[in-house]
């Protein structure tokens, strides 16, 4: 090592300036990548033994040294030092202290460029499985609540105005469907991120590491990257992971927004469990939906992480540039945010109590049954443009009388239009309105229960695409 704390320096006449090193040195948080760098080092050591750089005895000593080093890092015996430029420098320093010159042999045929790309990809492939598990727990909580309230009438909204009756279970499942697509994105991403950059070295590949296909399989990849320049210079897999993370956060944020509204005194649709709520330091009566609000706020951070990564990639020439070091800060933040948000939201949803009486009472508020009148007339052959006007007139009449549509009599409706016969009255019942929406994707309780069954089956199929633990 030409200069303590660096893996370079032979052609330099001056030691690095402290200001350079302060900018260049990796954040200590990168220590979380040590297990993945050691895993790559094991695979690379075997590759060097295959190429004749290491003897079988050398390989055994290096593997033993890596095992011991991994244990010492995990226990805190071996720690990132202030002079270490990055984790690669740290690990080579430690290995050389333990094995002497043999420790320095491991650098042959590889570069920090392919190591850095490999470490983060292995890390994200493993973390994707953990995110998927947390997301599935939130899905299960939503589905359980939806099943319990599959037939509960509730007002559906557009523009945050009462629109048409739906079941509360159907509304909850709308959030679950969005999150299911996010789960599918995780599985798709992991399959796309299944090629190993190890063996690409700095950018041209290695004349020493000749079987990257074997190293790839050892590390759980499907195979090596096709192009060594692309392998070290690409970070679209990081950007895509950040997009999936941001999309999850945004979908959770939309759920969190509704939780905040539903738990307000004005709505009073749900009661949040005390264990998943907070209070006020000055107002003793307050019970705040902080989990929902914090989750909503965290979504902004993940959008920022994605934007930062795309900004760093924009305009970069191939192959490797230090700009790419921004990938770890963004990726770590995304992983950490989802690790906090998803379990908390799953607990909140699983323990919330729905005020069924209040929700059902609100189902017909705001004249949500007006479309039933228009649909009734349309079935009788009335052009919908005309039917729409007649239904609107019924709303005006109910408003003038300060009643609901169901509060109008059959003669009231017939006075608006003779085609509004007596048999329109059953249509002004919320339960009948829900039952009539029985087309696929509709809100009838029967369809909602069928949707739950299909969604659970789809989630199980997605689970089969993701290993229980990272390979």
C-alpha positions in Angstrom: 0.0 0.0 0.0 1.8 3.1 -1.3 0.2 5.5 1.2 -1.4 4.4 4.4 -5.1 4.6 4.0 -5.1 4.4 0.2 -4.8 1.7 -2.5 -2.9 4.0 -4.8 0.1 6.4 -4.7 3.0 4.8 -6.5 3.1 7.4 -9.2 2.5 10.4 -6.9 5.3 12.6 -5.5 3.2 14.1 -2.7 1.0 12.6 -0.1 -2.7 13.4 -0.4 -3.8 16.7 1.0 -6.0 16.4 4.0 -8.7 18.4 2.2 -8.7 15.9 -0.6 -9.0 12.9 1.7 -11.8 14.6 3.7 -13.8 14.7 0.5 -12.7 11.4 -0.9 -13.0 9.3 2.2 -16.1 7.0 2.4 -18.8 7.6 5.0 -18.4 5.2 7.9 -21.9 4.0 7.1 -20.4 2.1 4.2 -19.3 -0.5 6.7 -22.6 -2.2 6.2 -21.2 -3.4 2.8 -18.3 -5.3 4.5 -20.1 -8.7 4.4 -20.7 -8.3 0.7 -17.2 -7.2 0.0 -15.9 -10.2 1.9 -18.2 -12.5 0.0 -16.9 -11.1 -3.3 -13.3 -11.5 -2.0 -13.9 -15.2 -1.3 -15.2 -15.7 -4.8 -12.3 -13.7 -6.2 -9.8 -15.7 -4.2 -11.1 -18.9 -5.7 -10.8 -17.3 -9.1 -7.2 -16.4 -8.5 -6.5 -20.0 -7.4 -8.1 -21.3 -10.6 -5.8 -18.9 -12.6 -2.7 -20.0 -10.7 -2.0 -16.7 -8.9 -2.8 -18.4 -5.5 -1.8 -21.9 -4.5 -4.3 -24.1 -2.7 -2.5 -23.4 0.6 -2.7 -19.6 -0.2 -6.4 -19.9 -0.9 -7.0 -21.7 2.4 -5.2 -19.1 4.4 -7.0 -16.2 2.7 -10.4 -17.8 3.2 -9.6 -18.4 6.8 -8.4 -14.8 7.1 -11.5 -13.5 5.5 -13.7 -15.6 7.8 -11.9 -14.3 10.9 -12.0 -10.7 9.6 -15.7 -11.0 9.0 -16.2 -12.2 12.6 -14.0 -9.4 14.0 -15.9 -6.7 12.0 -19.2 -8.1 13.3 -18.0 -8.1 16.9 -16.3 -4.7 16.7 -12.8 -6.0 17.1 -11.8 -4.7 13.7 -13.0 -1.2 12.9 -12.9 1.3 10.1 -10.0 3.6 10.9 -9.9 7.4 10.3 -7.1 6.9 7.8 -9.0 4.3 5.7 -10.2 5.8 2.4 -13.0 3.2 2.0 -14.0 -0.3 3.0 -11.8 -1.9 0.4 -8.8 -0.1 1.9 -9.9 -1.1 5.4 -10.3 -4.8 4.5 -7.0 -5.0 2.6 -5.2 -3.3 5.5 -6.7 -5.7 8.0 -6.0 -8.7 5.8 -2.4 -7.7 5.3 -1.9 -7.2 9.0 -3.1 -10.7 9.5 -1.5 -12.5 6.5 1.4 -10.3 5.6 2.2 -10.0 1.9 -0.3 -12.8 1.0 -3.1 -10.4 2.0 -1.9 -8.0 -0.8 -2.2 -10.7 -3.5 -6.0 -10.6 -3.4 -6.0 -7.3 -5.2 -4.7 -9.0 -8.4 -7.2 -9.1 -11.2 -9.8 -6.8 -9.7 -10.5 -3.1 -9.1 -12.5 -1.1 -6.6 -14.7 -0.3 -9.6 -16.1 -3.8 -9.9 -15.9 -4.4 -6.2 -18.0 -1.3 -5.5 -20.5 -2.2 -8.1 -20.7 -5.8 -6.8 -21.0 -4.9 -3.1 -23.9 -2.6 -3.6 -25.7 -4.9 -6.0 -25.4 -7.9 -3.6 -26.6 -5.6 -0.7 -29.6 -4.4 -2.6 -30.5 -7.9 -3.8 -30.6 -9.0 -0.2 -32.4 -5.9 1.0 -35.1 -6.3 -1.7 -36.1 -9.5 0.0 -36.5 -7.8 3.3 -38.5 -4.9 1.8 -40.7 -7.5 0.1 -41.4 -9.3 3.4 -42.3 -6.0 5.2 -44.5 -5.0 2.3 -46.2 -8.3 2.4 -46.9 -7.8 6.1 -48.6 -4.5 5.3 -50.6 -6.2 2.5 -51.8 -8.9 4.9 -52.9 -6.2 7.4 -54.8 -4.4 4.7 -56.4 -7.5 3.3 -57.5 -8.7 6.8 -59.2 -5.3 7.4 -60.8 -5.5 3.9 -62.1 -9.0 4.6 -63.6 -7.9 7.9 -65.3 -4.9 6.2 -66.0 -6.5 2.8 -69.7 -5.5 3.0 -69.5 -2.3 5.0 -71.1 0.5 3.0 -68.9 3.6 2.8 -68.9 6.7 0.6 -66.5 6.6 -2.3 -64.8 9.9 -3.2 -63.6 11.8 -6.3 -62.0 15.2 -5.8 -62.4 14.4 -2.1 -66.2 14.9 -2.6 -68.8 12.1 -2.0 -69.3 10.3 -5.2 -70.9 6.8 -5.1 -71.3 4.2 -2.4 -68.5 1.6 -2.2 -67.7 -1.0 0.4 -65.0 0.0 2.9 -63.2 -3.3 2.1 -63.2 -2.4 -1.6 -61.6 1.0 -0.8 -58.9 -0.7 1.4 -58.2 -3.2 -1.4 -57.5 -0.3 -3.8 -54.4 0.5 -1.6 -53.6 -3.2 -1.4 -53.7 -3.5 -5.2 -51.2 -0.7 -5.6 -48.8 -2.2 -3.1 -49.1 -5.6 -4.8 -47.8 -3.9 -8.0 -44.9 -2.6 -6.0 -44.2 -6.1 -4.7 -44.2 -7.3 -8.3 -41.8 -4.5 -9.2 -39.4 -5.8 -6.5 -39.5 -9.3 -8.0 -39.0 -7.9 -11.5 -36.1 -5.7 -10.3 -34.3 -8.5 -8.6 -34.5 -10.6 -11.7 -33.1 -7.8 -13.8 -30.3 -7.2 -11.2 -29.2 -10.8 -11.5 -25.9 -10.4 -13.4 -22.5 -10.0 -11.6 -20.1 -7.2 -12.3 -17.3 -9.1 -10.5 -14.4 -9.8 -12.9 -14.9 -6.7 -14.9 -12.0 -5.1 -13.0 -11.5 -1.4 -13.8 -13.4 -1.5 -17.1 -11.8 -3.9 -19.5 -12.2 -7.2 -17.8 -9.3 -9.1 -16.3 -6.6 -11.2 -17.8 -6.3 -13.0 -14.5 -9.9 -13.6 -13.4 -11.0 -15.6 -16.4 -14.1 -17.4 -15.1 -16.4 -14.7 -13.8 -19.3 -17.0 -14.6 -18.2 -19.3 -11.7 -17.8 -16.3 -9.3 -21.2 -15.1 -10.3 -22.9 -18.4 -9.5 -21.0 -18.6 -6.2 -22.5 -15.2 -5.2 -26.1 -16.2 -6.2 -26.2 -14.4 -9.6 -27.6 -15.9 -12.7 -24.3 -15.1 -14.5 -21.8 -12.4 -15.3 -22.5 -9.1 -16.9 -22.2 -9.2 -20.7 -20.1 -6.0 -21.0 -17.3 -5.1 -18.6 -17.7 -1.3 -19.3 -21.4 -1.4 -18.6 -20.8 -3.5 -15.5 -18.7 -0.9 -13.7 -20.3 2.2 -15.2 -24.0 1.4 -15.0 -26.1 2.3 -12.0 -29.6 2.0 -13.6 -30.2 -1.0 -11.3 -29.7 1.4 -8.3 -31.9 4.1 -9.9 -34.5 1.4 -10.6 -34.4 0.2 -7.0 -34.7 3.8 -5.8 -37.7 4.2 -8.1 -39.4 1.1 -6.7 -38.6 2.4 -3.2 -40.0 5.8 -4.0 -43.1 4.3 -5.6 -43.7 2.2 -2.5 -43.3 5.2 -0.3 -45.7 7.3 -2.4 -48.3 4.5 -2.4 -47.9 4.2 1.4 -48.1 8.0 1.7 -51.5 8.0 -0.1 -52.8 5.4 2.4 -51.3 7.5 5.2 -53.1 10.6 4.0 -56.4 8.7 4.2 -55.6 7.3 7.6 -55.0 10.9 8.8 -58.3 12.0 7.4 -60.3 9.0 8.6 -58.9 9.4 12.1 -59.8 13.1 12.4 -62.7 14.1 14.6 -64.6 15.4 11.6 -64.6 12.0 10.0 -64.2 9.7 13.0 -64.2 6.6 10.8 -61.4 4.8 12.6 -59.8 4.7 16.0 -56.0 4.2 16.1 -54.6 1.9 18.7 -52.9 3.7 21.5 -49.7 1.8 20.8 -49.6 3.2 17.3 -50.5 6.8 18.2 -48.8 9.7 19.9 -50.0 12.7 22.0 -49.3 16.4 22.4 -46.9 18.0 24.8 -49.4 20.7 25.6 -52.9 19.5 24.6 -53.8 16.5 26.8 -56.8 15.4 24.6 -54.7 14.9 21.5 -54.3 11.5 19.8 -52.2 12.0 16.7 -51.7 9.7 13.7 -47.9 10.3 13.8 -47.0 7.0 12.0 -49.1 8.1 9.0 -47.7 11.6 9.0 -44.1 10.5 9.4 -44.6 8.0 6.6 -46.1 10.7 4.4 -43.0 12.9 5.1 -40.5 10.1 4.4 -41.9 9.7 0.9 -40.5 13.1 0.0 -37.0 11.9 1.1 -37.2 8.8 -1.2 -38.3 11.0 -4.1 -35.2 13.1 -3.4 -33.0 10.0 -3.3 -34.2 9.0 -6.7 -33.8 12.4 -8.1 -30.2 12.6 -6.7 -29.2 9.3 -8.3 -30.7 10.3 -11.7 -29.0 13.6 -11.5 -25.6 12.0 -10.7 -26.0 9.6 -13.7 -27.0 12.3 -16.2 -24.3 13.1 -18.6 -21.6 10.8 -17.1 -19.2 9.4 -19.7 -18.4 5.7 -19.5 -17.0 3.9 -17.6 -16.5 4.6 -13.9 -16.6 8.1 -12.4 -16.5 9.0 -8.7 -19.9 10.6 -9.1 -21.3 7.1 -8.9 -20.3 7.0 -5.2 -23.6 8.8 -4.6 -25.3 5.5 -5.2 -24.7 4.2 -1.7 -26.0 7.2 0.2 -29.2 7.2 -1.7 -29.6 3.4 -1.5 -28.9 3.2 2.2 -31.4 5.9 2.9 -34.1 4.2 0.9 -33.5 0.9 2.6 -33.5 2.5 6.1 -36.7 4.5 5.4 -38.7 1.5 4.2 -37.3 -0.6 7.1 -38.9 2.0 9.5 -42.1 2.9 7.6 -43.4 -0.4 6.4 -43.5 -2.3 9.8 -45.0 0.7 11.6 -47.7 1.1 9.0 -48.5 -2.6 9.1 -49.0 -2.4 12.8 -51.1 0.7 12.5 -53.4 -0.9 9.9 -53.6 -4.3 11.7 -54.7 -2.7 15.0 -57.0 0.2 13.9 -60.7 -0.1 14.8 -63.2 0.9 12.2 -66.3 2.8 13.4 -68.7 0.8 11.3 -71.8 2.8 12.3 -70.2 6.1 11.4 -68.9 4.9 8.1 -72.2 3.3 7.1 -74.1 6.4 8.1 -71.9 8.5 5.7 -72.3 6.1 2.8 -75.4 8.0 1.4 -74.3 11.4 2.5 -73.7 14.0 -0.3 -76.3 12.4 -2.6 -74.0 9.5 -3.5 -77.0 7.6 -4.9 -77.7 10.1 -7.7 -76.1 8.0 -10.3 -78.5 5.2 -9.5 -81.4 7.4 -10.7 -79.5 8.1 -14.0 -78.7 4.4 -14.5 -82.3 3.5 -13.8 -83.5 5.8 -16.6 -80.7 4.6 -18.9 -81.9 1.0 -18.5 -85.3 2.3 -19.6 -83.8 3.6 -22.8 -83.5 7.3 -21.8 -80.3 8.9 -23.3 -77.9 9.3 -20.5 -77.4 13.0 -21.2 -81.1 13.4 -20.5 -81.0 11.0 -17.6 -78.2 12.9 -16.0 -80.2 16.1 -16.1 -83.2 14.4 -14.5 -81.1 13.0 -11.7 -79.6 16.4 -11.1 -83.0 17.8 -10.8 -83.8 15.2 -8.1 -80.6 16.3 -6.2 -81.8 19.9 -6.4 -85.2 18.9 -5.0 -83.7 17.0 -2.1 -81.4 19.9 -1.3 -84.3 22.3 -1.2 -86.2 20.0 1.1 -83.0 19.4 3.2 -83.4 15.6 2.8 -81.6 12.7 1.1 -82.6 11.2 -2.2 -84.0 8.3 -0.3 -86.1 10.9 1.6 -88.0 11.8 -1.6 -91.2 9.9 -2.2 -92.2 8.0 -5.3 -94.6 10.8 -6.2 -91.8 13.4 -5.8 -89.7 11.6 -8.3 -92.6 11.0 -10.7 -93.3 14.7 -10.6 -89.8 15.3 -12.0 -90.2 12.8 -14.8 -93.0 10.3 -15.5 -90.4 7.6 -16.4 -89.2 7.6 -12.8 -91.7 4.9 -11.8 -92.2 3.3 -8.4 -89.6 0.6 -9.1 -86.9 3.3 -8.9 -87.2 3.4 -5.1 -85.3 0.2 -4.3 -82.4 1.8 -6.3 -82.1 4.5 -3.6 -81.0 1.9 -1.1 -77.2 1.8 -0.5 -77.1 -2.0 -0.1 -78.9 -2.5 -3.4 -76.6 0.1 -5.1 -73.6 -1.9 -3.9 -75.0 -5.2 -5.0 -75.7 -3.9 -8.5 -71.9 -3.2 -9.0 -71.2 -6.9 -9.5 -69.2 -6.7 -12.7 -65.5 -7.8 -12.4 -63.6 -5.2 -10.4 -66.8 -3.8 -8.9 -67.6 -3.0 -5.3 -70.3 -5.5 -4.6 -69.5 -7.5 -1.4 -69.4 -10.7 -3.5 -66.9 -9.3 -5.9 -64.8 -7.8 -3.0 -64.5 -11.3 -1.4 -63.5 -12.8 -4.8 -60.9 -10.0 -5.2 -59.5 -10.9 -1.8 -59.0 -14.5 -2.8 -57.4 -13.6 -6.1 -55.1 -11.0 -4.5 -53.9 -13.5 -1.9 -53.2 -16.0 -4.6 -51.3 -13.4 -6.6 -49.2 -12.4 -3.5 -48.3 -16.1 -3.0 -47.2 -16.4 -6.6 -45.0 -13.3 -6.1 -43.6 -14.8 -2.9 -42.4 -17.8 -5.0 -40.4 -15.5 -7.2 -38.4 -14.2 -4.2 -36.2 -16.5 -2.1 -36.7 -16.6 1.7 -33.1 -15.4 2.1 -30.7 -13.8 -0.3 -28.6 -16.2 -2.3 
